[in-house]
Amino acid sequence: MNGNDALHAVMTATEAAKRWGKSDITIRQACSGYKKSAPRFLTNEARRSGSTWLVTVEGMTRVFGPEPINSIEK
């Protein structure tokens, strides 16, 4: 994987929410879990960097399905 591919394989939770048509809180709760549910992402699919959650495209696809076609930038 070259550097450009690595940059496109990871995104913020906010970007992921927009791309997949989900709310920010849905993605953040999938990252961290909450009172009634454990985190949905694996340890290699999401991590916190400061106050920002970073998630992989692979993790988003596994948890939420393929990225909707209408949200892919052209």
CHARMM-style PDB file with segment names, atoms N, HN, CA, C and O in Angstrom:
ATOM      1  N   MET     1       0.846  -1.174   0.000  1.00  0.00      PROA
ATOM      2  CA  MET     1       0.000   0.000   0.000  1.00  0.00      PROA
ATOM      3  C   MET     1       0.892   1.237   0.000  1.00  0.00      PROA
ATOM      4  O   MET     1       1.751   1.388   0.868  1.00  0.00      PROA
ATOM      5  N   ASN     2       0.688   2.117  -0.969  1.00  0.00      PROA
ATOM      6  HN  ASN     2      -0.010   1.995  -1.674  1.00  0.00      PROA
ATOM      7  CA  ASN     2       1.479   3.337  -0.976  1.00  0.00      PROA
ATOM      8  C   ASN     2       0.830   4.386  -0.071  1.00  0.00      PROA
ATOM      9  O   ASN     2      -0.286   4.182   0.406  1.00  0.00      PROA
ATOM     10  N   GLY     3       1.504   5.483   0.166  1.00  0.00      PROA
ATOM     11  HN  GLY     3       2.411   5.649  -0.220  1.00  0.00      PROA
ATOM     12  CA  GLY     3       1.029   6.510   1.080  1.00  0.00      PROA
ATOM     13  C   GLY     3      -0.322   7.085   0.706  1.00  0.00      PROA
ATOM     14  O   GLY     3      -1.140   7.369   1.581  1.00  0.00      PROA
ATOM     15  N   ASN     4      -0.565   7.260  -0.586  1.00  0.00      PROA
ATOM     16  HN  ASN     4       0.100   7.029  -1.297  1.00  0.00      PROA
ATOM     17  CA  ASN     4      -1.838   7.806  -1.032  1.00  0.00      PROA
ATOM     18  C   ASN     4      -2.981   6.861  -0.695  1.00  0.00      PROA
ATOM     19  O   ASN     4      -4.044   7.308  -0.264  1.00  0.00      PROA
ATOM     20  N   ASP     5      -2.778   5.560  -0.887  1.00  0.00      PROA
ATOM     21  HN  ASP     5      -1.915   5.197  -1.238  1.00  0.00      PROA
ATOM     22  CA  ASP     5      -3.805   4.576  -0.555  1.00  0.00      PROA
ATOM     23  C   ASP     5      -4.104   4.595   0.939  1.00  0.00      PROA
ATOM     24  O   ASP     5      -5.264   4.500   1.341  1.00  0.00      PROA
ATOM     25  N   ALA     6      -3.067   4.719   1.762  1.00  0.00      PROA
ATOM     26  HN  ALA     6      -2.125   4.797   1.436  1.00  0.00      PROA
ATOM     27  CA  ALA     6      -3.248   4.742   3.210  1.00  0.00      PROA
ATOM     28  C   ALA     6      -4.092   5.936   3.628  1.00  0.00      PROA
ATOM     29  O   ALA     6      -4.941   5.812   4.511  1.00  0.00      PROA
ATOM     30  N   LEU     7      -3.872   7.082   3.012  1.00  0.00      PROA
ATOM     31  HN  LEU     7      -3.182   7.183   2.295  1.00  0.00      PROA
ATOM     32  CA  LEU     7      -4.653   8.271   3.346  1.00  0.00      PROA
ATOM     33  C   LEU     7      -6.123   8.105   3.001  1.00  0.00      PROA
ATOM     34  O   LEU     7      -6.988   8.633   3.699  1.00  0.00      PROA
ATOM     35  N   HSD     8      -6.411   7.381   1.939  1.00  0.00      PROA
ATOM     36  HN  HSD     8      -5.709   6.952   1.371  1.00  0.00      PROA
ATOM     37  CA  HSD     8      -7.797   7.182   1.519  1.00  0.00      PROA
ATOM     38  C   HSD     8      -8.463   6.013   2.238  1.00  0.00      PROA
ATOM     39  O   HSD     8      -9.678   5.840   2.143  1.00  0.00      PROA
ATOM     40  N   ALA     9      -7.691   5.223   2.945  1.00  0.00      PROA
ATOM     41  HN  ALA     9      -6.704   5.364   3.022  1.00  0.00      PROA
ATOM     42  CA  ALA     9      -8.243   4.074   3.666  1.00  0.00      PROA
ATOM     43  C   ALA     9      -8.729   4.451   5.054  1.00  0.00      PROA
ATOM     44  O   ALA     9      -9.403   3.653   5.706  1.00  0.00      PROA
ATOM     45  N   VAL    10      -8.397   5.668   5.526  1.00  0.00      PROA
ATOM     46  HN  VAL    10      -7.849   6.315   4.996  1.00  0.00      PROA
ATOM     47  CA  VAL    10      -8.764   6.114   6.872  1.00  0.00      PROA
ATOM     48  C   VAL    10      -9.477   7.453   6.774  1.00  0.00      PROA
ATOM     49  O   VAL    10      -9.123   8.297   5.951  1.00  0.00      PROA
ATOM     50  N   MET    11     -10.492   7.642   7.623  1.00  0.00      PROA
ATOM     51  HN  MET    11     -10.780   6.957   8.291  1.00  0.00      PROA
ATOM     52  CA  MET    11     -11.239   8.901   7.643  1.00  0.00      PROA
ATOM     53  C   MET    11     -11.720   9.192   9.055  1.00  0.00      PROA
ATOM     54  O   MET    11     -11.713   8.306   9.909  1.00  0.00      PROA
ATOM     55  N   THR    12     -12.132  10.412   9.303  1.00  0.00      PROA
ATOM     56  HN  THR    12     -12.137  11.132   8.609  1.00  0.00      PROA
ATOM     57  CA  THR    12     -12.701  10.751  10.599  1.00  0.00      PROA
ATOM     58  C   THR    12     -14.108  10.170  10.693  1.00  0.00      PROA
ATOM     59  O   THR    12     -14.722   9.831   9.681  1.00  0.00      PROA
ATOM     60  N   ALA    13     -14.603  10.062  11.909  1.00  0.00      PROA
ATOM     61  HN  ALA    13     -14.104  10.337  12.731  1.00  0.00      PROA
ATOM     62  CA  ALA    13     -15.964   9.574  12.117  1.00  0.00      PROA
ATOM     63  C   ALA    13     -16.973  10.495  11.442  1.00  0.00      PROA
ATOM     64  O   ALA    13     -17.984  10.027  10.917  1.00  0.00      PROA
ATOM     65  N   THR    14     -16.711  11.789  11.452  1.00  0.00      PROA
ATOM     66  HN  THR    14     -15.891  12.169  11.879  1.00  0.00      PROA
ATOM     67  CA  THR    14     -17.614  12.748  10.807  1.00  0.00      PROA
ATOM     68  C   THR    14     -17.661  12.528   9.295  1.00  0.00      PROA
ATOM     69  O   THR    14     -18.735  12.532   8.694  1.00  0.00      PROA
ATOM     70  N   GLU    15     -16.486  12.336   8.686  1.00  0.00      PROA
ATOM     71  HN  GLU    15     -15.614  12.333   9.175  1.00  0.00      PROA
ATOM     72  CA  GLU    15     -16.447  12.071   7.245  1.00  0.00      PROA
ATOM     73  C   GLU    15     -17.150  10.756   6.925  1.00  0.00      PROA
ATOM     74  O   GLU    15     -17.898  10.668   5.951  1.00  0.00      PROA
ATOM     75  N   ALA    16     -16.911   9.740   7.742  1.00  0.00      PROA
ATOM     76  HN  ALA    16     -16.303   9.811   8.533  1.00  0.00      PROA
ATOM     77  CA  ALA    16     -17.553   8.443   7.528  1.00  0.00      PROA
ATOM     78  C   ALA    16     -19.068   8.565   7.632  1.00  0.00      PROA
ATOM     79  O   ALA    16     -19.796   7.963   6.843  1.00  0.00      PROA
ATOM     80  N   ALA    17     -19.543   9.340   8.597  1.00  0.00      PROA
ATOM     81  HN  ALA    17     -18.952   9.829   9.237  1.00  0.00      PROA
ATOM     82  CA  ALA    17     -20.989   9.535   8.759  1.00  0.00      PROA
ATOM     83  C   ALA    17     -21.595  10.161   7.511  1.00  0.00      PROA
ATOM     84  O   ALA    17     -22.652   9.731   7.049  1.00  0.00      PROA
ATOM     85  N   LYS    18     -20.937  11.167   6.969  1.00  0.00      PROA
ATOM     86  HN  LYS    18     -20.079  11.517   7.345  1.00  0.00      PROA
ATOM     87  CA  LYS    18     -21.428  11.824   5.756  1.00  0.00      PROA
ATOM     88  C   LYS    18     -21.408  10.872   4.572  1.00  0.00      PROA
ATOM     89  O   LYS    18     -22.373  10.798   3.812  1.00  0.00      PROA
ATOM     90  N   ARG    19     -20.305  10.140   4.416  1.00  0.00      PROA
ATOM     91  HN  ARG    19     -19.521  10.201   5.034  1.00  0.00      PROA
ATOM     92  CA  ARG    19     -20.165   9.248   3.261  1.00  0.00      PROA
ATOM     93  C   ARG    19     -21.155   8.095   3.296  1.00  0.00      PROA
ATOM     94  O   ARG    19     -21.629   7.662   2.246  1.00  0.00      PROA
ATOM     95  N   TRP    20     -21.476   7.592   4.476  1.00  0.00      PROA
ATOM     96  HN  TRP    20     -21.091   7.944   5.329  1.00  0.00      PROA
ATOM     97  CA  TRP    20     -22.387   6.453   4.606  1.00  0.00      PROA
ATOM     98  C   TRP    20     -23.818   6.890   4.920  1.00  0.00      PROA
ATOM     99  O   TRP    20     -24.700   6.040   5.048  1.00  0.00      PROA
ATOM    100  N   GLY    21     -24.064   8.174   5.045  1.00  0.00      PROA
ATOM    101  HN  GLY    21     -23.348   8.865   4.942  1.00  0.00      PROA
ATOM    102  CA  GLY    21     -25.407   8.663   5.321  1.00  0.00      PROA
ATOM    103  C   GLY    21     -25.897   8.302   6.724  1.00  0.00      PROA
ATOM    104  O   GLY    21     -27.080   8.024   6.922  1.00  0.00      PROA
ATOM    105  N   LYS    22     -24.988   8.309   7.687  1.00  0.00      PROA
ATOM    106  HN  LYS    22     -24.028   8.535   7.526  1.00  0.00      PROA
ATOM    107  CA  LYS    22     -25.307   8.002   9.089  1.00  0.00      PROA
ATOM    108  C   LYS    22     -25.111   9.250   9.927  1.00  0.00      PROA
ATOM    109  O   LYS    22     -24.489  10.210   9.472  1.00  0.00      PROA
ATOM    110  N   SER    23     -25.632   9.249  11.143  1.00  0.00      PROA
ATOM    111  HN  SER    23     -26.136   8.469  11.512  1.00  0.00      PROA
ATOM    112  CA  SER    23     -25.388  10.380  12.039  1.00  0.00      PROA
ATOM    113  C   SER    23     -24.010  10.228  12.683  1.00  0.00      PROA
ATOM    114  O   SER    23     -23.489   9.120  12.806  1.00  0.00      PROA
ATOM    115  N   ASP    24     -23.435  11.350  13.088  1.00  0.00      PROA
ATOM    116  HN  ASP    24     -23.858  12.250  12.987  1.00  0.00      PROA
ATOM    117  CA  ASP    24     -22.123  11.326  13.755  1.00  0.00      PROA
ATOM    118  C   ASP    24     -22.152  10.430  14.991  1.00  0.00      PROA
ATOM    119  O   ASP    24     -21.229   9.648  15.220  1.00  0.00      PROA
ATOM    120  N   ILE    25     -23.215  10.548  15.784  1.00  0.00      PROA
ATOM    121  HN  ILE    25     -23.964  11.183  15.598  1.00  0.00      PROA
ATOM    122  CA  ILE    25     -23.282   9.778  17.029  1.00  0.00      PROA
ATOM    123  C   ILE    25     -23.328   8.280  16.747  1.00  0.00      PROA
ATOM    124  O   ILE    25     -22.788   7.499  17.530  1.00  0.00      PROA
ATOM    125  N   THR    26     -23.946   7.864  15.670  1.00  0.00      PROA
ATOM    126  HN  THR    26     -24.384   8.499  15.033  1.00  0.00      PROA
ATOM    127  CA  THR    26     -23.988   6.441  15.313  1.00  0.00      PROA
ATOM    128  C   THR    26     -22.585   5.902  15.092  1.00  0.00      PROA
ATOM    129  O   THR    26     -22.254   4.812  15.559  1.00  0.00      PROA
ATOM    130  N   ILE    27     -21.764   6.658  14.385  1.00  0.00      PROA
ATOM    131  HN  ILE    27     -22.032   7.543  14.006  1.00  0.00      PROA
ATOM    132  CA  ILE    27     -20.392   6.221  14.114  1.00  0.00      PROA
ATOM    133  C   ILE    27     -19.562   6.237  15.396  1.00  0.00      PROA
ATOM    134  O   ILE    27     -18.822   5.292  15.673  1.00  0.00      PROA
ATOM    135  N   ARG    28     -19.685   7.312  16.179  1.00  0.00      PROA
ATOM    136  HN  ARG    28     -20.285   8.080  15.954  1.00  0.00      PROA
ATOM    137  CA  ARG    28     -18.918   7.390  17.429  1.00  0.00      PROA
ATOM    138  C   ARG    28     -19.297   6.274  18.399  1.00  0.00      PROA
ATOM    139  O   ARG    28     -18.424   5.721  19.067  1.00  0.00      PROA
ATOM    140  N   GLN    29     -20.581   5.936  18.486  1.00  0.00      PROA
ATOM    141  HN  GLN    29     -21.290   6.386  17.943  1.00  0.00      PROA
ATOM    142  CA  GLN    29     -20.997   4.845  19.363  1.00  0.00      PROA
ATOM    143  C   GLN    29     -20.518   3.497  18.831  1.00  0.00      PROA
ATOM    144  O   GLN    29     -20.229   2.594  19.616  1.00  0.00      PROA
ATOM    145  N   ALA    30     -20.432   3.349  17.524  1.00  0.00      PROA
ATOM    146  HN  ALA    30     -20.667   4.082  16.886  1.00  0.00      PROA
ATOM    147  CA  ALA    30     -19.886   2.114  16.958  1.00  0.00      PROA
ATOM    148  C   ALA    30     -18.394   1.996  17.286  1.00  0.00      PROA
ATOM    149  O   ALA    30     -17.866   0.893  17.424  1.00  0.00      PROA
ATOM    150  N   CYS    31     -17.726   3.142  17.409  1.00  0.00      PROA
ATOM    151  HN  CYS    31     -18.155   4.038  17.298  1.00  0.00      PROA
ATOM    152  CA  CYS    31     -16.302   3.150  17.762  1.00  0.00      PROA
ATOM    153  C   CYS    31     -16.092   2.829  19.234  1.00  0.00      PROA
ATOM    154  O   CYS    31     -15.278   1.970  19.575  1.00  0.00      PROA
ATOM    155  N   SER    32     -16.816   3.509  20.097  1.00  0.00      PROA
ATOM    156  HN  SER    32     -17.476   4.207  19.819  1.00  0.00      PROA
ATOM    157  CA  SER    32     -16.552   3.426  21.532  1.00  0.00      PROA
ATOM    158  C   SER    32     -17.472   2.492  22.299  1.00  0.00      PROA
ATOM    159  O   SER    32     -17.153   2.078  23.414  1.00  0.00      PROA
ATOM    160  N   GLY    33     -18.604   2.161  21.712  1.00  0.00      PROA
ATOM    161  HN  GLY    33     -18.863   2.498  20.806  1.00  0.00      PROA
ATOM    162  CA  GLY    33     -19.606   1.420  22.446  1.00  0.00      PROA
ATOM    163  C   GLY    33     -20.379   2.381  23.337  1.00  0.00      PROA
ATOM    164  O   GLY    33     -20.067   3.570  23.400  1.00  0.00      PROA
ATOM    165  N   TYR    34     -21.375   1.866  24.015  1.00  0.00      PROA
ATOM    166  HN  TYR    34     -21.628   0.900  23.964  1.00  0.00      PROA
ATOM    167  CA  TYR    34     -22.137   2.663  24.967  1.00  0.00      PROA
ATOM    168  C   TYR    34     -22.778   1.708  25.959  1.00  0.00      PROA
ATOM    169  O   TYR    34     -22.552   0.500  25.886  1.00  0.00      PROA
ATOM    170  N   LYS    35     -23.566   2.223  26.876  1.00  0.00      PROA
ATOM    171  HN  LYS    35     -23.750   3.204  26.935  1.00  0.00      PROA
ATOM    172  CA  LYS    35     -24.064   1.447  28.008  1.00  0.00      PROA
ATOM    173  C   LYS    35     -24.651   0.087  27.612  1.00  0.00      PROA
ATOM    174  O   LYS    35     -24.410  -0.911  28.292  1.00  0.00      PROA
ATOM    175  N   LYS    36     -25.407   0.041  26.533  1.00  0.00      PROA
ATOM    176  HN  LYS    36     -25.603   0.851  25.980  1.00  0.00      PROA
ATOM    177  CA  LYS    36     -26.104  -1.192  26.151  1.00  0.00      PROA
ATOM    178  C   LYS    36     -25.425  -1.983  25.035  1.00  0.00      PROA
ATOM    179  O   LYS    36     -25.935  -3.022  24.616  1.00  0.00      PROA
ATOM    180  N   SER    37     -24.287  -1.505  24.553  1.00  0.00      PROA
ATOM    181  HN  SER    37     -23.872  -0.661  24.893  1.00  0.00      PROA
ATOM    182  CA  SER    37     -23.658  -2.178  23.418  1.00  0.00      PROA
ATOM    183  C   SER    37     -22.138  -2.004  23.428  1.00  0.00      PROA
ATOM    184  O   SER    37     -21.626  -0.923  23.718  1.00  0.00      PROA
ATOM    185  N   ALA    38     -21.447  -3.056  23.114  1.00  0.00      PROA
ATOM    186  HN  ALA    38     -21.862  -3.935  22.877  1.00  0.00      PROA
ATOM    187  CA  ALA    38     -19.982  -3.014  22.993  1.00  0.00      PROA
ATOM    188  C   ALA    38     -19.610  -2.330  21.677  1.00  0.00      PROA
ATOM    189  O   ALA    38     -20.454  -2.221  20.787  1.00  0.00      PROA
ATOM    190  N   PRO    39     -18.370  -1.869  21.537  1.00  0.00      PROA
ATOM    191  CA  PRO    39     -17.936  -1.300  20.251  1.00  0.00      PROA
ATOM    192  C   PRO    39     -18.158  -2.291  19.112  1.00  0.00      PROA
ATOM    193  O   PRO    39     -17.996  -3.498  19.296  1.00  0.00      PROA
ATOM    194  N   ARG    40     -18.523  -1.791  17.952  1.00  0.00      PROA
ATOM    195  HN  ARG    40     -18.654  -0.811  17.803  1.00  0.00      PROA
ATOM    196  CA  ARG    40     -18.781  -2.636  16.784  1.00  0.00      PROA
ATOM    197  C   ARG    40     -17.547  -2.808  15.901  1.00  0.00      PROA
ATOM    198  O   ARG    40     -17.429  -3.795  15.175  1.00  0.00      PROA
ATOM    199  N   PHE    41     -16.622  -1.834  15.967  1.00  0.00      PROA
ATOM    200  HN  PHE    41     -16.718  -1.032  16.557  1.00  0.00      PROA
ATOM    201  CA  PHE    41     -15.406  -1.916  15.166  1.00  0.00      PROA
ATOM    202  C   PHE    41     -14.357  -2.757  15.883  1.00  0.00      PROA
ATOM    203  O   PHE    41     -14.295  -2.771  17.112  1.00  0.00      PROA
ATOM    204  N   LEU    42     -13.539  -3.453  15.111  1.00  0.00      PROA
ATOM    205  HN  LEU    42     -13.589  -3.442  14.112  1.00  0.00      PROA
ATOM    206  CA  LEU    42     -12.404  -4.184  15.654  1.00  0.00      PROA
ATOM    207  C   LEU    42     -11.292  -3.194  15.980  1.00  0.00      PROA
ATOM    208  O   LEU    42     -11.319  -2.052  15.521  1.00  0.00      PROA
ATOM    209  N   THR    43     -10.323  -3.626  16.766  1.00  0.00      PROA
ATOM    210  HN  THR    43     -10.302  -4.554  17.139  1.00  0.00      PROA
ATOM    211  CA  THR    43      -9.248  -2.718  17.182  1.00  0.00      PROA
ATOM    212  C   THR    43      -8.413  -2.205  16.009  1.00  0.00      PROA
ATOM    213  O   THR    43      -7.797  -1.145  16.121  1.00  0.00      PROA
ATOM    214  N   ASN    44      -8.377  -2.920  14.902  1.00  0.00      PROA
ATOM    215  HN  ASN    44      -8.878  -3.781  14.811  1.00  0.00      PROA
ATOM    216  CA  ASN    44      -7.613  -2.449  13.741  1.00  0.00      PROA
ATOM    217  C   ASN    44      -8.483  -1.658  12.754  1.00  0.00      PROA
ATOM    218  O   ASN    44      -8.020  -1.300  11.671  1.00  0.00      PROA
ATOM    219  N   GLU    45      -9.741  -1.387  13.126  1.00  0.00      PROA
ATOM    220  HN  GLU    45     -10.117  -1.678  14.006  1.00  0.00      PROA
ATOM    221  CA  GLU    45     -10.647  -0.655  12.248  1.00  0.00      PROA
ATOM    222  C   GLU    45     -10.975   0.752  12.749  1.00  0.00      PROA
ATOM    223  O   GLU    45     -11.434   1.591  11.974  1.00  0.00      PROA
ATOM    224  N   ALA    46     -10.744   1.017  14.027  1.00  0.00      PROA
ATOM    225  HN  ALA    46     -10.371   0.336  14.656  1.00  0.00      PROA
ATOM    226  CA  ALA    46     -11.048   2.341  14.580  1.00  0.00      PROA
ATOM    227  C   ALA    46     -10.126   2.630  15.754  1.00  0.00      PROA
ATOM    228  O   ALA    46      -9.765   1.733  16.515  1.00  0.00      PROA
ATOM    229  N   ARG    47      -9.753   3.897  15.887  1.00  0.00      PROA
ATOM    230  HN  ARG    47     -10.046   4.626  15.269  1.00  0.00      PROA
ATOM    231  CA  ARG    47      -8.964   4.314  17.040  1.00  0.00      PROA
ATOM    232  C   ARG    47      -9.194   5.798  17.271  1.00  0.00      PROA
ATOM    233  O   ARG    47      -9.596   6.538  16.373  1.00  0.00      PROA
ATOM    234  N   ARG    48      -8.930   6.200  18.489  1.00  0.00      PROA
ATOM    235  HN  ARG    48      -8.604   5.598  19.218  1.00  0.00      PROA
ATOM    236  CA  ARG    48      -9.089   7.599  18.859  1.00  0.00      PROA
ATOM    237  C   ARG    48      -7.746   8.314  18.733  1.00  0.00      PROA
ATOM    238  O   ARG    48      -6.718   7.807  19.183  1.00  0.00      PROA
ATOM    239  N   SER    49      -7.765   9.481  18.125  1.00  0.00      PROA
ATOM    240  HN  SER    49      -8.600   9.892  17.760  1.00  0.00      PROA
ATOM    241  CA  SER    49      -6.585  10.334  18.019  1.00  0.00      PROA
ATOM    242  C   SER    49      -6.972  11.667  18.637  1.00  0.00      PROA
ATOM    243  O   SER    49      -7.644  12.484  18.008  1.00  0.00      PROA
ATOM    244  N   GLY    50      -6.543  11.877  19.868  1.00  0.00      PROA
ATOM    245  HN  GLY    50      -5.997  11.213  20.378  1.00  0.00      PROA
ATOM    246  CA  GLY    50      -6.996  13.061  20.598  1.00  0.00      PROA
ATOM    247  C   GLY    50      -8.485  12.928  20.859  1.00  0.00      PROA
ATOM    248  O   GLY    50      -8.924  11.958  21.476  1.00  0.00      PROA
ATOM    249  N   SER    51      -9.259  13.890  20.397  1.00  0.00      PROA
ATOM    250  HN  SER    51      -8.902  14.678  19.896  1.00  0.00      PROA
ATOM    251  CA  SER    51     -10.711  13.825  20.582  1.00  0.00      PROA
ATOM    252  C   SER    51     -11.427  13.357  19.318  1.00  0.00      PROA
ATOM    253  O   SER    51     -12.655  13.392  19.250  1.00  0.00      PROA
ATOM    254  N   THR    52     -10.668  12.923  18.325  1.00  0.00      PROA
ATOM    255  HN  THR    52      -9.670  12.895  18.381  1.00  0.00      PROA
ATOM    256  CA  THR    52     -11.230  12.525  17.038  1.00  0.00      PROA
ATOM    257  C   THR    52     -11.151  11.025  16.844  1.00  0.00      PROA
ATOM    258  O   THR    52     -10.094  10.428  17.051  1.00  0.00      PROA
ATOM    259  N   TRP    53     -12.255  10.406  16.450  1.00  0.00      PROA
ATOM    260  HN  TRP    53     -13.114  10.890  16.282  1.00  0.00      PROA
ATOM    261  CA  TRP    53     -12.252   8.997  16.099  1.00  0.00      PROA
ATOM    262  C   TRP    53     -11.853   8.851  14.634  1.00  0.00      PROA
ATOM    263  O   TRP    53     -12.359   9.573  13.774  1.00  0.00      PROA
ATOM    264  N   LEU    54     -10.955   7.928  14.354  1.00  0.00      PROA
ATOM    265  HN  LEU    54     -10.544   7.342  15.053  1.00  0.00      PROA
ATOM    266  CA  LEU    54     -10.553   7.583  12.990  1.00  0.00      PROA
ATOM    267  C   LEU    54     -11.046   6.181  12.695  1.00  0.00      PROA
ATOM    268  O   LEU    54     -10.915   5.283  13.527  1.00  0.00      PROA
ATOM    269  N   VAL    55     -11.612   5.989  11.516  1.00  0.00      PROA
ATOM    270  HN  VAL    55     -11.719   6.718  10.840  1.00  0.00      PROA
ATOM    271  CA  VAL    55     -12.119   4.672  11.123  1.00  0.00      PROA
ATOM    272  C   VAL    55     -11.621   4.334   9.731  1.00  0.00      PROA
ATOM    273  O   VAL    55     -11.317   5.219   8.932  1.00  0.00      PROA
ATOM    274  N   THR    56     -11.544   3.048   9.455  1.00  0.00      PROA
ATOM    275  HN  THR    56     -11.792   2.329  10.104  1.00  0.00      PROA
ATOM    276  CA  THR    56     -11.110   2.612   8.128  1.00  0.00      PROA
ATOM    277  C   THR    56     -12.318   2.373   7.224  1.00  0.00      PROA
ATOM    278  O   THR    56     -13.418   2.086   7.696  1.00  0.00      PROA
ATOM    279  N   VAL    57     -12.093   2.496   5.931  1.00  0.00      PROA
ATOM    280  HN  VAL    57     -11.199   2.730   5.548  1.00  0.00      PROA
ATOM    281  CA  VAL    57     -13.130   2.174   4.951  1.00  0.00      PROA
ATOM    282  C   VAL    57     -13.519   0.705   5.115  1.00  0.00      PROA
ATOM    283  O   VAL    57     -14.698   0.358   5.037  1.00  0.00      PROA
ATOM    284  N   GLU    58     -12.529  -0.151   5.342  1.00  0.00      PROA
ATOM    285  HN  GLU    58     -11.572   0.131   5.405  1.00  0.00      PROA
ATOM    286  CA  GLU    58     -12.789  -1.578   5.531  1.00  0.00      PROA
ATOM    287  C   GLU    58     -13.726  -1.817   6.727  1.00  0.00      PROA
ATOM    288  O   GLU    58     -14.656  -2.620   6.643  1.00  0.00      PROA
ATOM    289  N   GLY    59     -13.475  -1.122   7.824  1.00  0.00      PROA
ATOM    290  HN  GLY    59     -12.720  -0.470   7.893  1.00  0.00      PROA
ATOM    291  CA  GLY    59     -14.323  -1.259   9.005  1.00  0.00      PROA
ATOM    292  C   GLY    59     -15.733  -0.761   8.754  1.00  0.00      PROA
ATOM    293  O   GLY    59     -16.703  -1.410   9.143  1.00  0.00      PROA
ATOM    294  N   MET    60     -15.851   0.390   8.104  1.00  0.00      PROA
ATOM    295  HN  MET    60     -15.062   0.917   7.787  1.00  0.00      PROA
ATOM    296  CA  MET    60     -17.184   0.926   7.790  1.00  0.00      PROA
ATOM    297  C   MET    60     -17.958  -0.035   6.903  1.00  0.00      PROA
ATOM    298  O   MET    60     -19.153  -0.247   7.104  1.00  0.00      PROA
ATOM    299  N   THR    61     -17.278  -0.616   5.921  1.00  0.00      PROA
ATOM    300  HN  THR    61     -16.307  -0.444   5.757  1.00  0.00      PROA
ATOM    301  CA  THR    61     -17.944  -1.562   5.025  1.00  0.00      PROA
ATOM    302  C   THR    61     -18.379  -2.808   5.780  1.00  0.00      PROA
ATOM    303  O   THR    61     -19.471  -3.322   5.539  1.00  0.00      PROA
ATOM    304  N   ARG    62     -17.549  -3.300   6.686  1.00  0.00      PROA
ATOM    305  HN  ARG    62     -16.662  -2.881   6.882  1.00  0.00      PROA
ATOM    306  CA  ARG    62     -17.921  -4.492   7.452  1.00  0.00      PROA
ATOM    307  C   ARG    62     -19.109  -4.220   8.366  1.00  0.00      PROA
ATOM    308  O   ARG    62     -20.019  -5.044   8.459  1.00  0.00      PROA
ATOM    309  N   VAL    63     -19.110  -3.079   9.038  1.00  0.00      PROA
ATOM    310  HN  VAL    63     -18.371  -2.410   8.963  1.00  0.00      PROA
ATOM    311  CA  VAL    63     -20.157  -2.786  10.020  1.00  0.00      PROA
ATOM    312  C   VAL    63     -21.442  -2.271   9.365  1.00  0.00      PROA
ATOM    313  O   VAL    63     -22.536  -2.678   9.756  1.00  0.00      PROA
ATOM    314  N   PHE    64     -21.322  -1.385   8.377  1.00  0.00      PROA
ATOM    315  HN  PHE    64     -20.433  -1.054   8.060  1.00  0.00      PROA
ATOM    316  CA  PHE    64     -22.487  -0.704   7.812  1.00  0.00      PROA
ATOM    317  C   PHE    64     -22.795  -1.064   6.355  1.00  0.00      PROA
ATOM    318  O   PHE    64     -23.753  -0.545   5.782  1.00  0.00      PROA
ATOM    319  N   GLY    65     -22.000  -1.941   5.757  1.00  0.00      PROA
ATOM    320  HN  GLY    65     -21.222  -2.363   6.222  1.00  0.00      PROA
ATOM    321  CA  GLY    65     -22.225  -2.314   4.364  1.00  0.00      PROA
ATOM    322  C   GLY    65     -21.463  -1.387   3.429  1.00  0.00      PROA
ATOM    323  O   GLY    65     -20.801  -0.451   3.878  1.00  0.00      PROA
ATOM    324  N   PRO    66     -21.555  -1.648   2.134  1.00  0.00      PROA
ATOM    325  CA  PRO    66     -20.813  -0.837   1.165  1.00  0.00      PROA
ATOM    326  C   PRO    66     -21.245   0.626   1.214  1.00  0.00      PROA
ATOM    327  O   PRO    66     -22.383   0.944   1.559  1.00  0.00      PROA
ATOM    328  N   GLU    67     -20.321   1.497   0.864  1.00  0.00      PROA
ATOM    329  HN  GLU    67     -19.396   1.239   0.584  1.00  0.00      PROA
ATOM    330  CA  GLU    67     -20.625   2.923   0.811  1.00  0.00      PROA
ATOM    331  C   GLU    67     -21.701   3.162  -0.242  1.00  0.00      PROA
ATOM    332  O   GLU    67     -21.590   2.667  -1.364  1.00  0.00      PROA
ATOM    333  N   PRO    68     -22.734   3.912   0.107  1.00  0.00      PROA
ATOM    334  CA  PRO    68     -23.784   4.209  -0.884  1.00  0.00      PROA
ATOM    335  C   PRO    68     -23.190   4.890  -2.115  1.00  0.00      PROA
ATOM    336  O   PRO    68     -22.338   5.769  -1.991  1.00  0.00      PROA
ATOM    337  N   ILE    69     -23.630   4.495  -3.271  1.00  0.00      PROA
ATOM    338  HN  ILE    69     -24.323   3.781  -3.372  1.00  0.00      PROA
ATOM    339  CA  ILE    69     -23.091   5.010  -4.533  1.00  0.00      PROA
ATOM    340  C   ILE    69     -23.286   6.512  -4.667  1.00  0.00      PROA
ATOM    341  O   ILE    69     -22.400   7.194  -5.181  1.00  0.00      PROA
ATOM    342  N   ASN    70     -24.424   7.053  -4.219  1.00  0.00      PROA
ATOM    343  HN  ASN    70     -25.144   6.499  -3.802  1.00  0.00      PROA
ATOM    344  CA  ASN    70     -24.686   8.472  -4.395  1.00  0.00      PROA
ATOM    345  C   ASN    70     -23.798   9.360  -3.550  1.00  0.00      PROA
ATOM    346  O   ASN    70     -23.769  10.571  -3.766  1.00  0.00      PROA
ATOM    347  N   SER    71     -23.060   8.789  -2.576  1.00  0.00      PROA
ATOM    348  HN  SER    71     -23.084   7.805  -2.401  1.00  0.00      PROA
ATOM    349  CA  SER    71     -22.195   9.624  -1.728  1.00  0.00      PROA
ATOM    350  C   SER    71     -20.739   9.613  -2.177  1.00  0.00      PROA
ATOM    351  O   SER    71     -19.931  10.369  -1.638  1.00  0.00      PROA
ATOM    352  N   ILE    72     -20.387   8.785  -3.140  1.00  0.00      PROA
ATOM    353  HN  ILE    72     -21.043   8.171  -3.578  1.00  0.00      PROA
ATOM    354  CA  ILE    72     -19.006   8.707  -3.607  1.00  0.00      PROA
ATOM    355  C   ILE    72     -18.677   9.935  -4.438  1.00  0.00      PROA
ATOM    356  O   ILE    72     -19.372  10.256  -5.402  1.00  0.00      PROA
ATOM    357  N   GLU    73     -17.592  10.624  -4.044  1.00  0.00      PROA
ATOM    358  HN  GLU    73     -17.028  10.363  -3.262  1.00  0.00      PROA
ATOM    359  CA  GLU    73     -17.184  11.827  -4.776  1.00  0.00      PROA
ATOM    360  C   GLU    73     -16.609  11.453  -6.133  1.00  0.00      PROA
ATOM    361  O   GLU    73     -15.902  10.455  -6.279  1.00  0.00      PROA
ATOM    362  N   LYS    74     -16.932  12.280  -7.123  1.00  0.00      PROA
ATOM    363  HN  LYS    74     -17.507  13.090  -7.005  1.00  0.00      PROA
ATOM    364  CA  LYS    74     -16.451  12.008  -8.467  1.00  0.00      PROA
ATOM    365  C   LYS    74     -15.459  13.049  -8.890  1.00  0.00      PROA
ATOM    366  OT1 LYS    74     -14.937  12.988 -10.003  1.00  0.00      PROA
TER     367      LYS     74
END
